[in-house]
Amino acid sequence: MQPELSRVIEQVSKEKGIDRAVVVHAVETAMLSAAKKVIGGDMRIEAQYNPDIGEVELFKILTVVTEVTNDEIEISLDNARKNLDPEAQLGDELLEKLAQRYGRIAAQAAKQNLIQRLRDAERDLIYNEFKDRKGELTHSGIVQRFEKKNIIVNLGRTDAILPEKEQIPRERYRHGDRIRAFILDVEMAGKGPQIVLSRTHPGFLTKLFEQEVPEIYEGIVEVKGAAREPGGRAKIAVVSKDSDVDPVGACVGMKGTRVQSVVQELRGEKIDIVHWTADPAEYVVRAMAPARVSRIVMDEDANSMEVVVPDDQLSLAIGKKGQNVRLASRLTGWNLEVRSEAEAEEESRMARVSLSSIPGIGEVTAEFLFQHGFKSAQEVADAGEAALAEVDGIELDKIPEILAAAHKQAEELKKLAEEAEAAAAAEAAAALEAPVSPAPLDDLSSGEPIAAGESPVPAPLEPEGREGDVS
């Protein structure tokens, strides 16, 4: 091992891409660990690689003392100055080279230890390389094998895993196919770096646009958000830092070439590109595209918006299985509730009727309450004086009177609802307890109803006498 040690160090350093100093340190550590097991005792040992002779030398560490009590760890001052260092002083630590036979024995024992340490060094190197690439795209991934429904991807120096949940639905790969994915996570596990890839993360969509759109890569156009339902539809919001650059047009490209490249990579996933704005209401209107929005009612405290659309736009606004409104909600960060104009008008009418029914409240006061967001007497009763004081058009001295009337109205409505519920329950119970009359049995032979007491089975026929019989 030792005559070829220098060549082995150089070869390992090149093949594994590990710094030469790291390899040398691993060799020294492995030799030192093996030597301690071979020599044992109290002896303190140090290993040093000598590039001139191409071997790792072992040294015994000795402390200079006046009187030696343990010659494995101590040396007298006279012997130290005579054999090791003419300028040695008491308390100094000197190195004495061990016999060559110890080096050979330790080298043989260090082989496996060295292999393990080089593996650890390679794992650390790979981990340090990929931990800084978290959130980037892979460029040269090749499908290596399949483990259950997970895909193992070869990234050159190491393998990564593309879990089933991070794969685009209905997407199929074969061994040897090239694959691009988003580096979702990098962890150091017991077997080495664990690199997790994703093709469903919104960051994958963002990075694909960054590759296809030079304005995004250069920072002229910024991606403000992205939302996806992998394999179905996606929305991405962009804004330009240069007034002369249209962010949506830059992402679409000439005749749609840029966005089509992204769509092809995502296996036909439809992409809506939204022009971002700081106005949340306008942002939601744009995010609801392709549906038109009539008006929006915002509730900042609940972080929600009621989106009213024309009756013929309701299905388009909601999307297939609620996809459009769901993506718009994720993109904007607001809870969205979509309603048609007819539904919104009916709800407004019912709310005004409920508020107007509060004793002592006229239509004007009811309208003030409705415009402030109240939709029923119960909501007014639960609001309290502080909330009513914020309603424009209501005099402060009338607030206690309004609250008392709202409480009374709410209690009456609650009582009526309970009575109606109890009546419905009693009616249902009575229907269950009512006796059921048995249906009349039909005559099996004629189909006529059978009278009570009669047998449904016909009597057996008497044998008729034949001509010529003798009784």
C-alpha positions in Angstrom: 0.0 0.0 0.0 2.6 2.5 1.1 4.9 2.6 -2.0 1.9 3.4 -4.1 0.3 5.7 -1.6 1.1 9.0 -3.4 -0.3 7.6 -6.7 -3.5 6.4 -4.9 -4.0 9.7 -3.2 -3.8 11.6 -6.5 -6.1 9.1 -8.3 -8.7 9.2 -5.6 -8.6 13.0 -5.5 -9.2 13.2 -9.3 -11.9 10.5 -9.6 -13.9 11.5 -6.6 -13.4 15.2 -7.0 -12.1 15.4 -3.4 -9.5 17.9 -2.4 -6.0 16.3 -2.0 -5.6 17.7 1.5 -8.9 16.0 2.5 -7.7 12.7 1.1 -4.3 13.0 2.9 -6.1 13.9 6.2 -8.3 10.8 5.8 -5.2 8.6 5.2 -3.5 10.0 8.3 -6.6 9.6 10.5 -7.2 6.1 9.3 -3.5 5.1 10.0 -3.6 6.7 13.4 -6.9 5.0 14.4 -5.5 1.6 13.2 -2.1 2.1 14.9 -3.8 2.8 18.3 -5.7 -0.5 18.0 -2.5 -2.4 17.1 -0.1 -0.8 19.6 -2.5 -0.1 22.5 -1.2 0.9 25.9 -0.8 4.4 27.2 1.3 5.5 24.2 0.3 8.7 22.5 0.7 8.5 18.7 0.7 11.0 15.8 0.5 10.2 12.1 2.0 12.4 9.4 2.1 11.8 5.6 5.5 12.3 4.1 5.2 13.1 0.4 8.9 12.7 -0.2 8.9 9.0 0.6 5.2 8.4 -0.1 4.2 7.0 3.2 2.5 7.8 6.5 5.0 7.9 9.3 4.0 7.1 12.9 5.5 9.1 15.8 5.4 8.5 19.6 4.7 11.7 21.6 7.0 12.0 24.6 7.0 14.6 27.3 10.3 15.9 28.7 10.5 15.3 32.5 13.2 15.3 35.2 12.5 11.7 36.3 10.9 9.1 34.0 8.1 7.0 35.5 6.6 5.7 32.2 8.9 5.4 29.2 6.0 5.1 26.8 4.9 8.7 27.3 7.9 10.3 29.0 11.6 11.0 28.3 14.4 12.4 30.4 15.9 15.8 29.6 19.4 14.3 28.9 18.0 11.6 26.5 15.8 14.2 24.8 18.7 16.5 24.2 21.0 13.7 23.1 18.6 11.8 20.8 15.8 14.1 19.7 16.3 17.8 20.2 19.5 19.5 21.5 17.4 22.5 22.7 14.8 20.5 24.5 13.4 21.9 27.7 11.4 20.4 30.6 7.7 20.1 29.7 8.3 20.0 25.9 6.5 17.4 23.8 8.8 15.7 21.3 8.1 13.2 18.5 10.0 10.0 18.3 9.5 7.9 15.1 8.2 4.4 15.7 9.8 1.3 14.1 8.8 0.6 10.5 7.1 -2.7 11.5 4.4 -0.7 13.4 3.8 1.3 10.2 3.3 -1.8 8.1 0.9 -3.4 10.5 -1.1 -0.2 10.9 -1.3 0.3 7.2 -2.9 -3.2 6.7 -5.4 -2.5 9.5 -6.2 1.0 8.1 -7.4 -0.2 4.7 -11.1 -0.6 5.6 -11.0 2.5 7.9 -9.6 4.5 5.0 -12.3 3.4 2.6 -15.0 4.4 5.0 -13.4 7.8 5.7 -13.1 8.5 2.0 -16.8 7.6 1.6 -17.7 10.0 4.4 -15.5 12.7 2.7 -17.3 12.1 -0.6 -20.7 12.3 1.0 -19.9 15.5 2.8 -18.6 16.9 -0.5 -21.8 16.0 -2.4 -24.0 17.3 0.5 -22.1 20.7 0.5 -22.5 20.9 -3.2 -26.3 20.2 -3.4 -27.4 22.0 -0.2 -26.6 25.3 -1.9 -28.6 24.2 -5.0 -31.8 23.7 -3.1 -34.6 25.5 -5.1 -32.8 25.1 -8.4 -33.4 22.8 -11.4 -31.6 19.7 -12.4 -30.2 19.8 -15.9 -28.7 16.3 -16.6 -30.9 14.0 -14.6 -31.4 10.5 -16.1 -34.0 8.0 -15.0 -31.9 5.2 -13.3 -34.5 2.8 -11.9 -37.9 2.6 -10.2 -38.5 1.7 -6.5 -42.2 1.0 -6.2 -43.7 4.2 -7.7 -40.7 6.4 -6.9 -38.2 7.3 -9.6 -34.5 7.2 -8.8 -32.7 9.9 -10.9 -29.0 9.9 -11.6 -27.5 13.4 -11.2 -24.0 12.4 -12.2 -22.1 12.2 -8.9 -25.1 10.9 -6.9 -28.7 9.7 -7.1 -31.8 11.6 -6.2 -35.4 10.5 -5.6 -38.5 11.7 -7.3 -41.4 10.5 -5.0 -44.7 9.5 -6.4 -46.5 12.5 -4.8 -44.0 14.9 -6.5 -44.7 13.5 -10.0 -47.2 15.1 -12.5 -50.3 12.8 -12.7 -50.4 10.5 -15.8 -46.7 11.3 -16.5 -44.7 8.2 -17.5 -40.9 7.6 -17.8 -38.7 4.8 -19.0 -35.2 3.8 -18.0 -32.6 6.2 -19.5 -35.0 9.1 -20.1 -33.7 12.6 -19.4 -35.7 14.4 -16.7 -35.8 18.0 -15.4 -37.0 18.6 -11.8 -36.9 21.0 -9.0 -34.5 20.3 -6.1 -37.0 20.3 -3.2 -34.9 19.3 -0.3 -31.4 18.1 0.6 -30.8 16.2 3.8 -27.9 14.3 5.3 -29.2 10.8 6.1 -27.4 7.7 7.5 -26.6 6.4 4.0 -25.4 9.8 2.7 -27.1 12.9 1.1 -30.8 12.4 0.4 -31.9 14.7 -2.5 -35.6 15.0 -3.0 -36.9 16.2 -6.4 -40.3 17.6 -7.4 -42.1 18.3 -10.7 -45.3 19.5 -9.0 -43.9 22.3 -6.8 -44.8 25.9 -7.9 -41.1 26.7 -7.8 -40.6 24.3 -10.8 -43.0 26.5 -12.8 -41.1 29.6 -11.7 -37.7 28.2 -12.6 -38.9 27.0 -16.0 -40.0 30.6 -16.9 -36.7 31.9 -15.6 -34.9 29.7 -18.1 -37.2 30.6 -21.0 -37.7 34.3 -20.3 -34.4 36.3 -20.4 -36.2 39.3 -18.7 -36.9 37.2 -15.6 -33.4 35.8 -15.5 -32.0 39.4 -15.7 -34.4 40.7 -13.1 -36.3 43.1 -15.3 -39.5 41.0 -14.8 -40.2 39.5 -11.4 -42.4 36.5 -10.6 -44.6 37.5 -7.6 -46.4 34.2 -7.1 -47.4 30.9 -8.7 -50.1 28.3 -8.0 -50.5 25.0 -9.7 -52.7 21.9 -9.9 -50.1 19.7 -11.6 -51.2 18.3 -14.9 -54.3 20.5 -15.1 -53.9 24.3 -14.8 -51.5 26.9 -13.3 -51.5 30.6 -12.7 -48.4 32.8 -12.4 -48.2 36.5 -11.5 -45.5 38.7 -12.9 -44.6 42.4 -12.7 -42.1 44.5 -14.7 -39.6 46.8 -13.1 -39.2 48.6 -16.4 -42.3 50.6 -17.7 -41.3 49.8 -21.3 -41.4 46.1 -20.8 -44.8 44.2 -20.8 -44.3 41.4 -18.2 -47.1 39.3 -19.7 -45.9 39.7 -23.2 -42.4 38.9 -22.2 -43.5 35.6 -20.7 -45.7 34.7 -23.7 -43.0 35.4 -26.2 -43.3 35.8 -30.0 -46.4 33.8 -31.1 -46.4 32.1 -27.7 -43.1 30.3 -28.1 -41.8 30.9 -24.6 -44.9 29.9 -22.7 -45.4 26.9 -25.1 -41.9 25.6 -24.1 -43.0 25.6 -20.5 -46.4 24.0 -21.3 -44.6 21.2 -23.2 -42.3 20.5 -20.3 -45.3 20.3 -18.0 -47.1 17.9 -20.3 -49.8 20.2 -21.6 -50.6 22.0 -18.3 -52.6 25.2 -19.1 -51.0 28.4 -17.8 -52.6 31.7 -17.0 -50.2 34.6 -16.8 -51.5 37.4 -14.6 -50.2 41.0 -14.4 -49.5 41.5 -10.7 -50.7 44.7 -8.9 -50.4 46.0 -5.4 -54.2 46.6 -5.2 -55.6 43.4 -3.7 -59.1 43.8 -5.3 -57.7 44.4 -8.7 -55.2 41.6 -8.3 -58.1 39.2 -7.5 -60.0 40.4 -10.6 -57.0 39.7 -12.8 -56.4 36.3 -11.1 -60.0 35.2 -11.8 -59.4 35.4 -15.6 -60.7 34.3 -18.0 -63.9 35.0 -16.1 -65.2 38.6 -15.9 -65.9 40.0 -12.4 -68.8 42.4 -11.7 -67.8 43.6 -8.3 -65.9 42.5 -5.2 -66.8 42.8 -1.5 -63.7 42.8 0.7 -63.5 41.7 4.4 -59.9 42.5 5.5 -60.4 41.2 9.0 -61.3 37.7 7.7 -58.9 38.0 4.8 -61.7 37.1 2.4 -63.5 38.5 -0.6 -66.9 37.9 -2.1 -66.5 37.8 -5.9 -69.7 38.6 -7.8 -69.7 37.6 -11.5 -72.4 37.7 -14.2 -74.8 34.8 -14.2 -73.4 33.4 -17.5 -69.8 33.6 -16.1 -70.4 31.7 -12.9 -69.3 28.3 -14.2 -66.3 29.8 -15.9 -65.3 31.7 -12.7 -65.5 28.6 -10.6 -63.9 26.3 -13.1 -63.9 22.6 -13.5 -64.4 21.2 -10.0 -63.6 24.6 -8.6 -60.2 24.7 -10.1 -60.1 28.4 -11.3 -61.3 29.9 -8.0 -59.0 27.6 -6.0 -55.9 28.6 -8.0 -56.9 32.3 -7.8 -57.2 32.0 -4.0 -53.8 30.4 -3.7 -52.2 32.9 -6.0 -53.5 36.0 -4.2 -53.6 34.7 -0.7 -57.2 35.7 -0.2 -60.2 33.4 0.7 -62.5 33.8 -2.3 -66.3 33.1 -2.4 -67.8 33.3 -5.9 -71.4 34.2 -6.5 -73.6 35.0 -9.4 -75.3 38.4 -9.7 -78.7 36.9 -9.2 -77.6 35.0 -6.1 -76.0 38.1 -4.7 -79.1 40.2 -5.3 -81.3 37.7 -3.6 -79.0 37.5 -0.6 -78.9 41.3 -0.4 -82.7 41.5 -0.5 -83.0 38.9 2.2 -80.5 40.7 4.4 -82.3 44.1 4.0 -85.6 42.4 4.9 -84.0 40.8 8.0 -82.5 44.1 9.1 -85.7 46.1 8.4 -87.7 43.6 10.6 -85.9 44.8 13.7 -88.4 46.9 15.7 -87.7 50.6 15.6 -85.3 50.4 12.7 -86.3 52.1 9.5 -85.2 51.4 5.9 -82.5 54.1 6.1 -80.9 52.6 9.2 -81.2 49.1 7.9 -79.4 50.3 4.7 -76.6 51.8 6.8 -76.2 48.5 8.7 -76.2 46.5 5.4 -73.6 48.7 3.8 -71.4 48.1 6.9 -71.6 44.3 6.4 -74.5 43.3 8.7 -76.8 40.8 7.1 -79.2 39.8 9.9 -80.7 40.7 13.3 -78.5 38.1 14.9 -75.3 39.7 13.5 -76.4 43.1 14.9 -77.2 41.5 18.3 -73.7 39.8 18.4 -71.9 43.0 17.3 -71.9 45.1 20.4 -71.9 48.8 20.9 -68.3 49.4 19.7 -69.0 47.8 16.3 -72.3 49.8 15.8 -70.5 53.0 16.7 -68.4 52.6 13.6 -71.4 52.5 11.3 -71.8 55.9 9.6 -75.3 57.4 9.9 -76.3 55.9 13.2 -76.5 58.2 16.2 -74.6 57.0 19.3 -77.6 57.6 21.7 -79.7 55.2 19.6 -77.2 52.3 19.7 -78.5 50.8 23.0 -82.1 50.9 21.7 -81.0 49.2 18.4 -79.1 46.5 20.3 -82.1 45.8 22.6 -84.4 45.5 19.6 -82.0 43.3 17.7 -81.6 41.0 20.8 -85.4 40.7 21.1 -85.8 40.0 17.4 -83.1 37.4 17.4 -84.6 35.6 20.4 -88.0 35.5 18.7 -86.6 34.2 15.5 -84.6 31.6 17.4 -87.7 30.5 19.4 -89.7 30.2 16.1 -87.0 28.1 14.6 -86.9 25.8 17.6 -90.7 25.4 17.6 -90.6 24.6 13.9 -87.8 22.1 14.4 -89.7 20.4 17.3 -92.9 20.2 15.2 -91.0 18.6 12.4 -89.4 16.1 14.7 -92.8 15.2 16.3 -94.4 14.7 12.9 -91.5 12.4 11.9 -91.8 10.4 15.1 -95.6 10.1 14.7 -95.1 8.8 11.1 -92.8 6.1 12.4 -95.1 5.0 15.2 -98.3 4.7 13.0 -99.5 1.1 12.5 -99.2 -0.3 9.0 -102.2 -2.4 7.7 -101.1 -5.6 6.0 -102.0 -5.9 2.3 -104.6 -8.6 1.4 -103.1 -11.8 0.2 -104.1 -12.8 -3.4 -105.6 -16.2 -4.3 -102.8 -18.2 -5.7 -105.1 -19.8 -8.3 -107.5 -17.1 -9.4 -105.7 -13.9 -8.3 -108.7 -12.8 -6.2 -108.3 -11.5 -2.6 -108.6 -14.3 0.0 -111.1 -13.8 2.8 -110.0 -14.0 6.4 -109.8 -17.5 7.7 -109.4 -19.0 4.3 -106.3 -21.0 3.4 -104.2 -19.6 0.5 -103.4 -23.2 -0.5 -106.1 -24.9 -2.7 -107.6 -28.2 -1.5 -106.4 -31.4 -3.2 -108.5 -32.6 -6.1 -110.6 -35.8 -5.7 -109.8 -38.5 -8.3 -112.6 -39.0 -10.8 -113.9 -42.5 -11.6 -113.1 -43.9 -15.0 -115.6 -45.9 -17.2 -115.4 -49.6 -16.6 -114.0 -49.4 -13.1 -115.4 -51.9 -10.6 -116.1 -50.6 -7.1 
